[in-house]
């Protein structure tokens, strides 16, 4: 069995081994050979062995078909440096009359993406390209989610606290929140359903009554809409303070907006009472 590798640049290298794997990693095959010949931009291997590590046995050429090139070990002739990435144009494996030209799609990890814009030129490996693409997709989706939260949780309906809470969660862990945000067409109905799903995923929301300045002439109550997980944490902090513990928030540090649009300073709240659980906004 023989092997021919063509590089995208005229570079003198010796390739020592290749590894092909299935997309899910369940099948891994190693390719080694005894005799190597190279010219600038080309490498040929003679007496190639294809080995399945899991089964501890040699396998035929047909088992490579449909697998991705996932790693390689090579050496630069000029610098004597070890290399684990090359820009590969093509790979051909032959066994007698059987010839397999590895499709370009199965070599994608070892191809460059050249991106040109008015202000920059990027030549990226597949890994670099996918990292940037993933970053752009994530932040595009996060921007769309932020817009949906703003559209659905308007202040006129008393959802300021819900929006602020979810906005902080989005900034803190955009991957987790965008994973829960699935919208086909960005209609108002689909946005609302997606936002309600996120609220449910994060524990749901409810109307709470805040009792401030309890036992004083300034005692008052306000109704606010909070995430239930948010209310649980704030209630625990207030209970700890009421029992003589340290309150983690200073005056003016945490403010909530009630259903009338007025601001309530959590520093003066003595009790948070559950009033009504909300299934959706």
C-alpha distance (Angstrom), angle and dihedral (degrees) to the residues before:
residue distance angle dihedral
X1 . . .
X2 3.81 . .
X3 3.79 136.1 .
X4 3.81 134.3 -153.0
X5 3.81 122.1 -169.6
X6 3.80 121.2 -173.2
X7 3.79 118.0 -163.6
X8 3.79 126.4 -151.1
X9 3.81 90.8 -126.2
X10 3.78 133.4 45.9
X11 3.77 96.0 -107.0
X12 3.81 128.8 148.0
X13 3.78 108.0 -128.5
X14 3.78 139.3 146.4
X15 3.79 114.5 -139.2
X16 3.80 110.6 -151.4
X17 3.80 101.4 -176.7
X18 3.81 144.8 -9.5
X19 3.78 131.5 -149.8
X20 3.80 125.1 -152.8
X21 3.81 122.2 -168.8
X22 3.77 139.8 177.4
X23 3.79 116.7 -107.3
X24 3.81 92.1 -102.7
X25 3.82 94.0 43.2
X26 3.80 94.2 -118.0
X27 3.82 92.5 121.8
X28 3.82 121.2 46.5
X29 3.79 123.3 176.8
X30 3.81 126.3 -175.5
X31 3.81 123.5 -153.0
X32 3.81 121.4 -155.0
X33 3.79 132.5 166.1
X34 3.77 138.8 -167.9
X35 3.79 103.4 -140.8
X36 3.83 125.8 43.4
X37 3.79 129.2 -169.9
X38 3.78 122.7 -176.8
X39 3.77 141.1 -176.9
X40 3.82 126.2 173.7
X41 3.80 105.4 -62.2
X42 3.81 96.2 2.9
X43 3.80 136.6 82.6
X44 3.81 126.5 -175.1
X45 3.78 126.0 -168.1
X46 3.81 125.4 -163.2
X47 3.82 128.1 -157.4
X48 3.79 94.0 18.7
X49 3.80 119.5 -164.8
X50 3.80 121.7 -157.2
X51 3.80 111.3 -156.8
X52 3.79 132.0 -171.3
X53 3.83 106.5 -150.9
X54 3.79 95.3 -165.4
X55 3.81 93.3 53.0
X56 3.84 92.4 34.5
X57 3.78 92.1 -135.4
X58 3.75 144.2 106.0
X59 3.80 115.8 -102.1
X60 3.78 136.1 -165.2
X61 3.78 131.3 -100.1
X62 3.80 91.7 -101.4
X63 3.83 90.4 69.0
X64 3.83 91.8 63.3
X65 3.80 92.0 59.7
X66 3.79 113.4 105.9
X67 3.81 94.0 17.4
X68 3.81 127.1 118.4
X69 3.78 125.0 -122.1
X70 3.81 99.6 -116.8
X71 3.80 105.6 168.0
X72 3.78 144.6 3.3
X73 3.78 139.2 -171.3
X74 3.79 117.4 -144.5
X75 3.79 143.2 152.5
X76 3.80 129.8 -136.8
X77 3.80 107.7 -127.8
X78 3.81 94.2 -150.9
X79 3.80 99.6 47.4
X80 3.85 99.6 24.3
X81 3.82 87.0 -133.7
X82 3.80 122.7 146.9
X83 3.82 113.6 -114.6
X84 3.81 129.7 -161.1
X85 3.82 97.9 176.9
X86 3.80 132.6 51.5
X87 3.79 132.2 166.8
X88 3.81 98.4 -113.2
X89 3.78 121.6 -163.5
X90 3.81 99.0 -176.5
X91 3.80 145.6 -14.6
X92 3.79 125.1 -154.5
X93 3.81 123.4 -172.5
X94 3.80 120.5 -171.2
X95 3.77 133.1 -173.1
X96 3.78 110.3 -177.3
X97 3.80 107.1 -60.2
X98 3.82 92.5 -11.3
X99 3.81 112.3 95.6
X100 3.81 125.2 -178.0
X101 3.79 120.2 -168.1
X102 3.80 104.0 -165.6
X103 3.84 106.9 -127.2
X104 3.78 114.9 -114.5
X105 3.81 91.8 -118.2
X106 3.82 89.7 64.0
X107 3.82 90.6 55.0
X108 3.81 95.7 51.6
X109 3.82 95.0 116.9
X110 3.79 88.1 62.0
X111 3.78 100.0 46.9
X112 3.78 129.7 88.3
X113 3.80 127.1 -123.4
X114 3.79 111.5 -145.5
X115 3.79 110.9 -156.6
X116 3.77 120.4 -170.5
X117 3.79 126.4 -170.7
X118 3.79 133.9 159.4
X119 3.80 91.3 -91.4
X120 3.80 107.5 29.7
X121 3.77 147.8 24.6
X122 3.80 119.1 -147.9
X123 3.78 126.6 -171.6
X124 3.79 105.3 -167.3
X125 3.77 136.4 -179.1
X126 3.79 116.7 -128.0
X127 3.81 90.2 -102.2
X128 3.81 92.0 51.1
X129 3.79 91.8 45.1
X130 3.81 93.4 50.3
X131 3.82 91.2 46.5
X132 3.80 91.1 54.7
X133 3.80 92.3 42.2
X134 3.80 90.8 51.3
X135 3.81 90.5 48.8
X136 3.81 92.3 50.6
X137 3.82 93.3 46.2
X138 3.80 91.7 48.3
X139 3.79 94.8 49.8
X140 3.80 93.4 42.7
X141 3.79 88.7 53.9
X142 3.81 90.8 45.3
X143 3.82 89.9 53.0
X144 3.81 90.3 49.9
X145 3.80 90.5 48.7
X146 3.80 91.5 49.4
X147 3.80 88.6 52.6
X148 3.80 91.3 49.4
X149 3.82 91.6 49.9
X150 3.80 90.1 50.1
X151 3.81 92.2 48.0
X152 3.81 96.0 46.8
X153 3.80 103.0 35.3
X154 3.78 100.1 52.7
X155 3.78 120.4 172.7
X156 3.81 93.5 -125.1
X157 3.81 89.0 69.5
X158 3.80 94.9 48.9
X159 3.81 98.2 -106.5
X160 3.82 97.0 123.3
X161 3.80 92.3 113.3
X162 3.81 92.8 49.7
X163 3.79 91.7 49.9
X164 3.82 92.6 47.8
X165 3.80 92.1 48.9
X166 3.80 95.0 47.8
X167 3.79 92.1 42.9
X168 3.82 89.9 57.0
X169 3.80 90.0 48.2
X170 3.81 90.0 50.5
X171 3.80 91.9 52.2
X172 3.81 92.0 44.1
X173 3.82 97.9 47.7
X174 3.82 112.2 6.7
X175 3.80 92.7 168.3
X176 3.80 94.5 58.8
X177 3.78 94.7 46.7
X178 3.80 97.5 42.9
X179 3.81 89.5 49.7
X180 3.82 86.4 64.1
X181 3.82 93.2 46.2
X182 3.79 110.9 86.7
X183 3.78 118.5 163.8
X184 3.79 127.0 162.4
X185 3.77 105.6 -173.7
X186 3.78 112.6 14.5
X187 3.78 95.3 -123.6
X188 3.79 121.2 147.4
X189 3.80 91.2 -109.7
X190 3.81 94.2 51.7
X191 3.80 92.5 45.1
X192 3.80 90.8 50.6
X193 3.81 92.2 48.8
X194 3.82 91.1 48.6
X195 3.82 93.3 48.8
X196 3.81 91.2 47.5
X197 3.80 88.1 51.8
X198 3.81 90.7 53.0
X199 3.80 91.5 48.6
X200 3.81 88.9 51.4
X201 3.82 90.9 47.4
X202 3.81 90.1 54.1
X203 3.81 92.9 51.1
X204 3.80 104.4 -82.6
X205 3.79 130.4 -97.8
X206 3.79 138.7 -98.5
X207 3.79 144.5 179.6
X208 3.81 113.1 -99.0
X209 3.77 131.9 -171.5
X210 3.80 114.4 -134.2
X211 3.83 116.4 -152.7
X212 3.80 111.1 -156.4
X213 3.81 129.7 -170.9
X214 3.80 91.4 5.5
X215 3.82 114.9 -159.1
X216 3.80 94.7 16.2
X217 3.81 132.2 100.0
X218 3.81 86.8 -105.7
X219 3.82 94.3 58.7
X220 3.79 111.0 139.1
X221 3.78 140.9 157.6
X222 3.78 133.4 -137.2
X223 3.78 132.5 -173.0
X224 3.81 115.9 -132.8
X225 3.79 135.0 174.1
X226 3.80 112.3 -128.2
X227 3.77 138.9 167.1
X228 3.79 105.9 -100.0
X229 3.81 91.9 -127.4
X230 3.80 88.8 50.5
X231 3.82 92.0 50.0
X232 3.82 91.3 48.8
X233 3.81 91.8 55.9
X234 3.80 94.1 45.2
X235 3.83 91.7 46.9
X236 3.80 91.0 51.9
X237 3.82 90.7 51.0
X238 3.80 91.0 50.5
X239 3.82 92.8 47.5
X240 3.79 90.8 50.8
X241 3.80 91.0 51.6
X242 3.81 91.8 46.7
X243 3.81 88.2 53.7
X244 3.79 91.7 54.3
X245 3.78 99.4 -90.0
X246 3.78 128.8 129.2
X247 3.80 118.0 -81.6
X248 3.83 109.1 -137.1
X249 3.81 96.0 -148.6
X250 3.79 128.8 71.8
X251 3.78 124.9 -142.7
X252 3.80 109.5 -71.7
X253 3.81 93.7 10.4
X254 3.82 97.2 106.2
X255 3.78 118.7 34.2
X256 3.79 126.0 175.6
X257 3.79 127.4 -163.4
X258 3.80 117.1 -130.3
X259 3.79 125.8 -145.4
X260 3.81 90.6 -93.0
X261 3.80 91.3 56.5
X262 3.81 94.8 -107.2
X263 3.80 122.7 135.0
X264 3.81 120.5 -114.9
X265 3.80 118.9 -162.9
X266 3.81 108.0 -139.4
X267 3.82 89.4 -150.1
X268 3.82 89.4 75.2
X269 3.83 97.2 41.8
X270 3.80 112.9 111.1
X271 3.79 100.2 178.8
X272 3.80 140.6 14.5
X273 3.82 114.3 -153.1
X274 3.78 124.9 -168.4
X275 3.80 109.6 -123.8
X276 3.81 110.2 166.0
X277 3.80 133.2 -1.4
X278 3.81 112.0 -135.6
X279 3.79 119.3 -146.3
X280 3.79 92.3 -166.3
X281 3.79 140.4 -13.6
